[in-house]
Amino acid sequence: MKSIVDVLPKKIKDISSDVDNCNYFLTHKHSLITENAKDIGKVSPVNLISDVITSPPYLNGTNYFRNTKLELWFLKHIKTEMDLRYFRDKALTSGINDVKREYGLLPNKTQSQLLKQTLQELEQRSYDSRIPLMVKCYFQEMYNFFQGLTIHLRQEANILIDIGDSIFSNVHIPTDLILAETIDVLGYALNERIVLRNRTSRNGQTISQVLLKFTYSKR
Ligand SMILES: C[S@@+](CC[C@H](N)C(=O)[O-])C[C@H]1O[C@@H](n2cnc3c(N)ncnc32)[C@H](O)[C@@H]1O
């Protein structure tokens, strides 16, 4: 087994040489619209966007901020593990520990039949009442994000979404199909669904990572 001291200096050298030898250059300047996706609808549009590529949080409880705490610390965004709370509070809901009781009071703005069926099944079979609440909140936040995004989009913009489905309490949650149904009413028409990877979950069901391709037209 190798220690980090053996591996890291060489890796850093490799990365630095890759950066030095990269011939690619951008023809346009890039700019940050907002650091929090939840605020996308509150920011005035500057240039309209023709193409969006996004990999939103998966509905599987991944704690993205804990997983990247080393990078956050290195970039001086956090000093101690306690500071992770700040980011957790801003994150899109994707895990059971993100769920707050008041989510139960949220109005369900989404019109997805598939979501309604999935929530009913979860309410009957979940071992923890926070699970259906988490699922409801996830799609509500996704709806809000894609609604906010519309003010920044050109007519006929291409939207590519990388997403995976999940299983909670043996209930399959077809995240990609629910998402497609949820944002259809906002003007996002699904053109293609490409399966990127399949894997077998602990209960033997197949879950997938897929790429969804949409075209946006103003409603
Ligand atoms: C499936 S991962 C995609 C990672 C990305 N493709 C990358 O290579 O860095 C989902 C990402 O969404 C980020 N995220 C969660 N809540 C967010 C928010 N409110 N605003 C912006 N990003 C958020 C997570 O930190 C995580 O990096």
The ligand as an SDF file (V2000), in Angstrom:
LIG
                    3D

 27 29  0  0  0  0  0  0  0  0999 V2000
  -24.3150   15.1920   -8.9060 C   0  0  0  0  0  0  0  0  0  0  0  0
  -23.2300   16.4400   -8.2740 S   0  0  0  0  0  0  0  0  0  0  0  0
  -22.5430   17.1150   -9.7360 C   0  0  0  0  0  0  0  0  0  0  0  0
  -21.1180   17.4600   -9.5990 C   0  0  0  0  0  0  0  0  0  0  0  0
  -20.5180   18.1860  -10.8360 C   0  0  0  0  0  0  0  0  0  0  0  0
  -20.8340   17.4900  -12.0430 N   0  0  0  0  0  0  0  0  0  0  0  0
  -19.0250   18.2630  -10.7040 C   0  0  0  0  0  0  0  0  0  0  0  0
  -18.3300   17.6130  -11.4420 O   0  0  0  0  0  0  0  0  0  0  0  0
  -18.5840   18.9770   -9.8150 O   0  0  0  0  0  0  0  0  0  0  0  0
  -24.3600   17.6860   -7.7160 C   0  0  0  0  0  0  0  0  0  0  0  0
  -23.6860   19.0010   -7.2900 C   0  0  0  0  0  0  0  0  0  0  0  0
  -24.7040   19.9620   -6.9330 O   0  0  0  0  0  0  0  0  0  0  0  0
  -24.1520   20.7880   -5.9210 C   0  0  0  0  0  0  0  0  0  0  0  0
  -25.2280   21.5450   -5.2360 N   0  0  0  0  0  0  0  0  0  0  0  0
  -26.0710   21.1440   -4.2400 C   0  0  0  0  0  0  0  0  0  0  0  0
  -26.8880   22.1600   -3.8750 N   0  0  0  0  0  0  0  0  0  0  0  0
  -26.5590   23.2390   -4.6580 C   0  0  0  0  0  0  0  0  0  0  0  0
  -27.0450   24.5690   -4.7400 C   0  0  0  0  0  0  0  0  0  0  0  0
  -28.0230   25.0210   -3.9410 N   0  0  0  0  0  0  0  0  0  0  0  0
  -26.4730   25.4020   -5.6670 N   0  0  0  0  0  0  0  0  0  0  0  0
  -25.4750   24.9540   -6.4750 C   0  0  0  0  0  0  0  0  0  0  0  0
  -24.9700   23.7060   -6.4300 N   0  0  0  0  0  0  0  0  0  0  0  0
  -25.5000   22.8500   -5.5350 C   0  0  0  0  0  0  0  0  0  0  0  0
  -23.4390   19.7810   -5.0210 C   0  0  0  0  0  0  0  0  0  0  0  0
  -22.4930   20.4130   -4.2040 O   0  0  0  0  0  0  0  0  0  0  0  0
  -22.7980   18.8550   -6.0700 C   0  0  0  0  0  0  0  0  0  0  0  0
  -21.5110   19.3290   -6.3870 O   0  0  0  0  0  0  0  0  0  0  0  0
  1  2  1  0
  2  3  1  0
  2 10  1  0
  3  4  1  0
  4  5  1  0
  5  6  1  0
  5  7  1  0
  7  8  2  0
  7  9  1  0
 10 11  1  0
 11 12  1  0
 11 26  1  0
 12 13  1  0
 13 14  1  0
 13 24  1  0
 14 15  1  0
 14 23  1  0
 15 16  2  0
 16 17  1  0
 17 18  1  0
 17 23  2  0
 18 19  1  0
 18 20  2  0
 20 21  1  0
 21 22  2  0
 22 23  1  0
 24 25  1  0
 24 26  1  0
 26 27  1  0
M  CHG  2   2   1   9  -1
M  END
$$$$
